[in-house]
Structure formats: C-alpha cells, structure tokens
Amino acid sequence: MAAMATVLVVDDEEAIRNVVEAYLKAEGHSVLLAADGPEALTLFRRHLPDIVILDIMLPGLDGLEVLQQIRRLSNAYVLLLTAKSDEVDRVIGLTVGADDYITKPFSPRELAARVKVVLRRGRATSPGEVQVLSFRTLEIDLQRHEVKRYGQPVDLTSLEFKLLVTLAIHPGAVLSREQLLERVWGYDYGGEDRVVDVHVGHIRQKVEDDPADPQIICTVRGVGYKFVDERS
C-alpha cells in the first residue's frame, strides 16, 4: 500500500478543492486546502507537504509564482492544474520546477492515481554498494541526493535528480521516453511523454557547458536519450 502523504491542494474553486480532498482522504492522505497563492505559501511554509496540487490561475499570486517560491524552499512533488490547452503554457510550468500537469476538466480518480504513483516510485538508483557515481564533469551522490558539476553543487528538483540518475546508471545506453516514464514517473503514469523532453531540457540548463549543444545527455532521434559523460 502507498505511504501516507501530506498533500496541499491549491485551487480557487471550492467545489474542486472539496472533491479532490474527498478522494485523497479516502486514500488515507492528510490534506491541506488553499484558495489563493498567499494562503498556499503560508500553509506550505507551516506544514512542508510532500505533494502540492497547484492550479495555475489563482488570485493573489498565480500558480507559477507560487511554484517558484516553493522551489526555493523544497523539492516537494508539484502537479499543476491548468485549464489552458496550449502546450506552451504547460511547458513553461514544467521548466520552472513542476513535475507534472493535468488539464481541466479532470477526473479526481485519475488525480488520486497520480498521487499514488508518486508515492510508489522507488529511488532511481542502482543496486549494490555504489553510493557515488563519478564522471568527468559530474559527481552524483546517490545517498545524499546531491549532484556536483566541476565540484560545484547543482540544484536539481527531486524528479530531475531521479531522471539524471536513471540515465547515468546506464552510461552509453539509449533509453526511450517510454522507458524513462516507467522508471521515473511510474509504470501507470497517465500523462504525455513530452514531459520527459521538458525535464531533460531543464537538466541540460544546469549540467551542460552549452545546453544548445549537449555533450552529457544526448538525444537519439526517434528513440530517446543517452548519458555519455566519461567516467573519471
């Protein structure tokens, strides 16, 4: 059974908050509710929830502003709710630190299932005694969940770290988007594989010398990605 979690639900529509709360509580989770951006940040700082379900269109502060402030405090899993159909809006949300999104109108059952997937995901680490992966430019500490680039700390979200490790423990191997979705997001993830591209792009901004010409996480057209940094 999935571990219990504290979930912060942020939406200005009371009906949505209530129905999501009911589904999540039925799964055994503790639920916090906020109707606007400032209230969401107050609750977040007070309770440090494990997961945030965050509407983009909010009074006070919009969801992306809230997300940026959350990311200064925590790597909590953030799932965006959006009524916008334009993919660009979703990608913007993901590139500032969200882990996933779901488009309104949505099924509360699907939303609860996404939360369950998050909690069921194992660490994307290799078995055995290896605790640190050392490469020419990167050092990845699996136990501490820390990454250094040329000896300097790299600030990755929890999901970015898992994605990077999933690639790094198979250096030179090509992993498809479907494989990465299964290993990082969970085998019953119900979103789009575009989310992989967005997160890879975000990681490249942090670990590549030139993100426009990546030398560490390389694209294999029509297939997926591979990690090619040489071991130190």
FENCOR-V556142 format. One record per helix or strand of 3 or more residues. SS is the DSSP state (2 for helix, 1 for strand). FROM is the first residue (numbers start at 1). TO is the last residue. If there is no record, write none. Layout:
# FENCOR-V556142
((SS	FROM	TO) (SS	FROM	TO))
This chain:
# FENCOR-V556142
((1	6	10) (2	14	26) (1	30	34) (2	37	47) (1	51	55) (2	63	71) (1	77	82) (2	87	95) (1	100	103) (2	108	120) (1	132	135) (1	138	141) (1	146	149) (1	152	154) (2	158	168) (1	174	176) (2	177	185) (2	194	207) (2	211	213) (1	217	220) (1	224	227))
